[in-house]
Structure formats: C-alpha cells, structure tokens
Amino acid sequence: MKAIQDTELIITKDKKIYHLNLDKTQIADDIILVGDQDRVSQISKHFDEITDKIQHREFVTHTGIYKEKRITALSTGIGCDNIDIVVNELDALVNIDFESRTINSEKKKLNLIRLGTSGALQSDIAVDSFLMSKYAIGFDGLAHFHENDKCIDKNMTNAFLQHSDWPQKLSEPYIVKASETLLKKFNGFTSGITATASGFYAPQGREVRLKSSIDNMHDTLTSFNYDGNKITNFEMESSALYYLGQTLGHNTLTICAIIGNRINKTQSSDYKNTVEKLIVEVLDRI
C-alpha cells in the first residue's frame, strides 16, 4: 500500500498527530466535542479519573473514566474549518499506521458527539431546552471539496434548493443525517434539521453594519418542511462533522442547548446552567 506523504499528513517526531498533539493511546472511542476550550474541564470535572490532559493551540483534550466508561472531551474551536482538522486527525489516530504511514486494513469506528449552544429558528422551541440534530444542512461548502457524496441526502437537498431559490454565487447547501446508532441512543430529545453557517453574523442573517445579501433568510429556513422535518436552529459545525465523520466511517451526532430563540427574540438568562445540565445528561447516556 502506498505511503501517505509527509506533507499530506503531518506527524510529529514523537509520533503524535500535528494539530491535536495526540497519540492514539490518549483518546477514547467515545469523544465529546465542544467548541469552547473551557467547556472541556466543565465535562472532565465529572470524571472519576482524568488520565490524559493535553493542549495545543485551541485544541484541549481531557480523557478519563466516567462511571467505568472511558470518555474523551475535546475542544474544536469554532467553525467547519476546525472540524475539518479535528475529524481528519482523530480518524488518522485510529485508522492510520504512523510508522508505515499507511491506512489500516481494519477500520475503527469512533462515536463523535458534539455538544454546543445554538439559537432556535422555530417559535415553539423553548429557550434552555435541548435539541438533537437529526439532520444538518451545510452552507459551508466543505463537503464539495471531496469526491465522495454517498452520505448526502440528495432528495432533501434538492427539495431545499427548490424551496429556497438559493443564490448561485453562494456554495450549494448539502444535507446529511446523523448516525442512526446515536439517534437511537439519545432518543427522546427534540430533534430537527440544524443549519450550519459559515459565520456568525451575515451567514446567520444578522445585520450590524453590513447588510446581508440574502433577503428574508429566516423566513426561507423556517418555512422549509420535508416529510415533517423542519429547520430548527443555527450553529457552525454540524454539517462538516456529519459529512466527514460518516464518510470516514464514524458515528456522529450534535446535541445543542438552546440559549436563544431568533424568532421570538428571547435569550437565556442562565445558559451556563443549561449547558451543565446537558453535559450531565449526555455523560449518563453515552
């Protein structure tokens, strides 16, 4: 098998993956991904034992034991560009031989569960509730840089394109479903289609000093309904996580604490407490 070139996959002299600064012994099969570095310790404070603590740039990793189960908490930073780094490097840790720089014949499957905060796009979704992303619709374009499009739901994607009359100058949206294994494990949460934006301001319909190029973005998103599935919330990572994770053979899911409702113009008064409750709920169900 052909070796992967040094410039394609950067491995340090001590055999760690470059950006995350991890070796394969330092991660669990169940990995909780968070955007905020400080949220890693908010998770690991619940561990019975922390076995590994590593930080490189914005990527903080704590691995430990929670109720006899090994779990990793890892910060990704914000956005799909960082998700691209994290998912590819986690996959490399478990599916590439760092000595020969070749792909392992037997592939390992990770459970990648993202916990985040998000703004609701449906008026009936309560602030301080939890929402599971059954689907993610990506406005980020990351999937289109890859040849494999098997995990993209083309029927739902085409339905959205027809519904929205999406501007051709923008990257074409794509829709990916969460992994069935994790959807079943976390059954009971409110679920919907999560919109993954490429930024926080105009890409999510916000106007401060600069006007958005898309008129009535929220109306376009909230009115979409495909077989009972509605676009429920905005964030900035899930589509990349779902596309990359599943194309590489891993299980992926996002669960968000709803800290604001963009339609009702309401905001959580104590979102940190809501996030804490979500962390405990997810840890107990992994």
C-alpha positions as CSV (number, residue, x, y, z in Angstrom):
1,M,0.0,0.0,0.0
2,K,1.3,3.5,-0.9
3,A,2.5,5.5,2.0
4,I,0.8,8.9,2.7
5,Q,3.3,11.7,2.1
6,D,4.6,13.8,4.9
7,T,3.0,17.0,3.5
8,E,-0.4,15.3,3.4
9,L,-0.5,14.1,7.0
10,I,1.8,15.8,9.5
11,I,3.1,13.6,12.2
12,T,5.5,14.9,14.9
13,K,8.8,13.3,15.8
14,D,7.3,11.7,18.8
15,K,4.6,10.2,16.7
16,K,1.7,12.5,17.5
17,I,-0.8,14.0,15.1
18,Y,0.2,17.6,14.5
19,H,-2.6,20.0,15.4
20,L,-4.2,17.9,18.2
21,N,-0.8,16.9,19.6
22,L,-2.2,13.4,20.5
23,D,-1.2,9.8,20.1
24,K,-3.7,7.0,19.7
25,T,-3.5,5.9,23.3
26,Q,-4.8,9.3,24.5
27,I,-8.3,9.1,23.1
28,A,-11.3,7.0,23.9
29,D,-13.8,5.5,21.4
30,D,-16.5,7.9,22.8
31,I,-15.5,11.5,22.2
32,I,-17.4,14.6,23.2
33,L,-16.6,17.6,21.0
34,V,-17.1,21.1,22.2
35,G,-16.3,24.5,20.7
36,D,-15.2,26.3,23.9
37,Q,-11.9,25.3,25.5
38,D,-13.3,26.0,29.0
39,R,-16.1,23.5,28.4
40,V,-13.6,20.6,28.3
41,S,-12.9,21.0,32.1
42,Q,-16.6,21.5,32.6
43,I,-17.1,18.0,31.3
44,S,-14.0,16.4,32.8
45,K,-14.8,17.6,36.3
46,H,-17.4,14.9,36.4
47,F,-14.9,12.2,35.5
48,D,-14.0,9.8,38.3
49,E,-10.4,9.9,37.0
50,I,-8.6,12.0,34.4
51,T,-5.8,10.0,32.7
52,D,-4.7,12.5,30.0
53,K,-4.6,16.3,29.7
54,I,-3.2,17.8,26.5
55,Q,-3.4,21.2,25.0
56,H,-2.1,22.5,21.6
57,R,-3.4,25.8,20.3
58,E,-7.2,25.8,20.7
59,F,-7.4,22.1,20.9
60,V,-7.7,20.9,24.6
61,T,-8.2,17.2,25.3
62,H,-9.1,15.5,28.5
63,T,-9.5,11.7,28.6
64,G,-10.7,9.9,31.7
65,I,-13.1,7.5,33.3
66,Y,-16.8,8.2,34.0
67,K,-18.8,5.5,35.7
68,E,-16.4,2.8,34.4
69,K,-16.5,4.1,30.8
70,R,-13.6,5.8,29.1
71,I,-14.5,9.1,27.5
72,T,-12.6,11.9,25.8
73,A,-13.6,15.6,25.9
74,L,-12.0,17.7,23.2
75,S,-12.4,21.3,22.1
76,T,-12.6,22.0,18.4
77,G,-12.8,25.8,18.3
78,I,-15.4,27.5,16.2
79,G,-16.4,26.6,12.7
80,C,-16.2,23.9,10.0
81,D,-12.6,24.6,9.2
82,N,-11.6,23.5,12.7
83,I,-13.9,20.5,12.4
84,D,-12.1,19.5,9.2
85,I,-8.8,19.4,11.2
86,V,-10.3,17.6,14.3
87,V,-12.2,14.8,12.5
88,N,-9.4,14.1,10.0
89,E,-6.8,13.9,12.7
90,L,-9.0,11.8,15.1
91,D,-9.6,9.4,12.2
92,A,-5.8,9.3,11.4
93,L,-5.1,8.4,15.0
94,V,-7.2,5.2,14.9
95,N,-7.1,4.2,11.2
96,I,-3.5,5.0,10.0
97,D,-0.3,3.3,11.0
98,F,2.1,6.1,11.9
99,E,5.2,4.0,11.4
100,S,4.4,3.0,7.8
101,R,2.1,5.9,7.1
102,T,-0.4,3.5,5.5
103,I,-4.1,3.0,6.0
104,N,-5.0,0.2,8.4
105,S,-6.8,-2.7,6.7
106,E,-9.3,-2.9,9.6
107,K,-11.0,0.4,10.4
108,K,-12.0,1.6,13.8
109,K,-15.3,3.4,14.4
110,L,-15.5,6.4,16.8
111,N,-18.6,7.9,18.4
112,L,-18.2,11.7,17.9
113,I,-20.8,13.6,19.9
114,R,-20.8,17.4,19.6
115,L,-22.3,19.4,22.5
116,G,-22.9,23.1,21.7
117,T,-25.1,26.1,22.1
118,S,-27.5,27.3,19.5
119,G,-30.3,29.7,18.5
120,A,-33.7,28.3,17.7
121,L,-35.4,29.0,14.4
122,Q,-38.9,27.8,15.3
123,S,-41.1,29.7,17.7
124,D,-42.2,26.6,19.6
125,I,-38.7,25.6,20.6
126,A,-38.1,26.8,24.2
127,V,-35.0,28.6,25.4
128,D,-33.0,26.4,27.8
129,S,-34.2,23.2,26.1
130,F,-32.1,20.6,24.4
131,L,-32.2,19.9,20.7
132,M,-30.7,17.0,18.8
133,S,-29.7,17.5,15.2
134,K,-31.4,14.7,13.2
135,Y,-30.0,16.3,10.1
136,A,-27.5,19.0,9.3
137,I,-27.8,21.3,6.3
138,G,-24.4,22.8,5.4
139,F,-24.0,26.3,4.0
140,D,-20.2,26.0,4.5
141,G,-19.2,24.1,1.3
142,L,-16.8,21.7,2.9
143,A,-18.4,18.6,1.5
144,H,-18.0,19.8,-2.0
145,F,-14.2,19.6,-1.7
146,H,-14.5,15.8,-1.5
147,E,-15.3,13.3,-4.2
148,N,-17.5,11.0,-2.0
149,D,-21.1,12.2,-1.7
150,K,-22.8,9.0,-0.6
151,C,-23.9,10.3,2.8
152,I,-25.6,13.4,1.4
153,D,-29.4,13.2,1.3
154,K,-29.8,14.3,-2.3
155,N,-33.6,14.3,-2.3
156,M,-33.9,16.5,0.7
157,T,-31.1,18.7,-0.5
158,N,-32.8,19.2,-3.9
159,A,-36.1,19.9,-2.1
160,F,-34.4,22.7,-0.2
161,L,-32.8,24.2,-3.3
162,Q,-36.2,24.3,-5.0
163,H,-37.8,25.8,-1.9
164,S,-35.2,28.5,-1.3
165,D,-34.1,29.5,-4.8
166,W,-30.6,29.5,-3.3
167,P,-28.3,32.2,-4.8
168,Q,-25.8,30.6,-7.3
169,K,-23.0,32.8,-6.0
170,L,-23.1,31.0,-2.7
171,S,-21.9,27.5,-2.0
172,E,-24.6,24.9,-2.7
173,P,-26.1,23.6,0.5
174,Y,-25.9,19.9,1.4
175,I,-27.9,17.8,3.9
176,V,-26.5,14.8,6.0
177,K,-28.4,12.7,8.5
178,A,-26.9,11.9,12.0
179,S,-25.9,8.3,12.7
180,E,-28.8,6.0,13.4
181,T,-26.8,4.4,16.3
182,L,-26.5,7.7,18.2
183,L,-30.0,8.9,17.3
184,K,-31.3,5.7,19.0
185,K,-29.0,6.1,22.0
186,F,-30.3,9.6,22.6
187,N,-33.9,9.1,21.7
188,G,-36.3,11.4,23.4
189,F,-34.7,14.7,22.7
190,T,-36.5,17.2,20.5
191,S,-35.0,16.9,17.0
192,G,-34.8,18.7,13.7
193,I,-32.6,20.0,10.9
194,T,-29.7,22.1,12.1
195,A,-28.4,24.8,9.8
196,T,-24.6,25.1,9.8
197,A,-23.5,28.6,8.8
198,S,-20.0,29.6,7.7
199,G,-20.1,32.6,10.1
200,F,-21.9,34.2,13.0
201,Y,-23.2,37.4,11.5
202,A,-24.4,37.8,7.9
203,P,-24.3,34.0,7.3
204,Q,-26.9,33.6,10.0
205,G,-28.9,36.6,8.9
206,R,-27.5,39.2,11.3
207,E,-27.0,42.7,10.2
208,V,-24.9,45.1,12.3
209,R,-23.2,47.5,9.9
210,L,-23.2,45.3,6.8
211,K,-26.4,44.2,5.0
212,S,-26.9,40.5,4.3
213,S,-27.1,39.6,0.6
214,I,-30.0,37.1,1.4
215,D,-33.4,38.7,2.0
216,N,-35.7,37.0,4.5
217,M,-33.2,34.3,5.3
218,H,-35.1,33.3,8.5
219,D,-38.4,33.0,6.7
220,T,-36.8,30.8,4.0
221,L,-35.3,28.5,6.5
222,T,-38.2,28.3,9.0
223,S,-40.8,27.6,6.3
224,F,-38.9,24.6,4.9
225,N,-40.6,21.3,5.7
226,Y,-39.6,17.9,4.2
227,D,-41.6,14.9,5.4
228,G,-42.2,16.7,8.7
229,N,-38.6,17.7,9.2
230,K,-38.1,21.4,9.8
231,I,-35.0,23.6,10.1
232,T,-34.9,24.2,13.8
233,N,-31.6,26.0,14.7
234,F,-28.4,27.7,13.6
235,E,-24.8,26.8,14.6
236,M,-21.5,26.5,12.8
237,E,-20.1,22.9,12.9
238,S,-22.6,20.0,12.4
239,S,-22.6,19.6,8.7
240,A,-18.9,19.2,8.5
241,L,-18.9,16.8,11.4
242,Y,-21.7,14.7,9.9
243,Y,-20.2,14.7,6.4
244,L,-16.5,14.0,7.4
245,G,-17.3,11.7,10.3
246,Q,-19.7,9.4,8.3
247,T,-17.7,9.4,5.1
248,L,-14.7,8.2,7.2
249,G,-16.9,5.6,8.9
250,H,-17.6,7.1,12.3
251,N,-20.9,7.8,14.2
252,T,-21.8,11.4,14.6
253,L,-24.4,13.4,16.4
254,T,-24.9,17.0,17.7
255,I,-27.0,18.0,20.7
256,C,-27.3,21.7,21.5
257,A,-28.5,23.7,24.4
258,I,-30.9,26.3,23.0
259,I,-29.8,29.6,24.5
260,G,-31.8,31.9,22.4
261,N,-34.8,32.0,20.0
262,R,-34.2,34.0,16.9
263,I,-37.9,34.1,16.0
264,N,-39.2,35.1,19.4
265,K,-36.2,37.4,20.2
266,T,-35.7,35.7,23.6
267,Q,-32.4,34.8,25.3
268,S,-31.5,32.5,28.1
269,S,-30.8,34.3,31.4
270,D,-28.6,31.5,32.7
271,Y,-27.2,29.5,29.7
272,K,-24.3,28.1,31.7
273,N,-26.6,26.2,33.9
274,T,-28.4,24.8,30.9
275,V,-25.1,23.6,29.4
276,E,-24.2,22.0,32.7
277,K,-27.5,20.0,32.7
278,L,-26.9,18.9,29.1
279,I,-23.4,17.7,29.9
280,V,-24.6,15.5,32.8
281,E,-27.5,14.2,30.7
282,V,-25.2,13.2,27.8
283,L,-22.5,11.7,30.1
284,D,-25.1,9.5,31.7
285,R,-26.4,8.2,28.3
286,I,-23.1,7.6,26.5
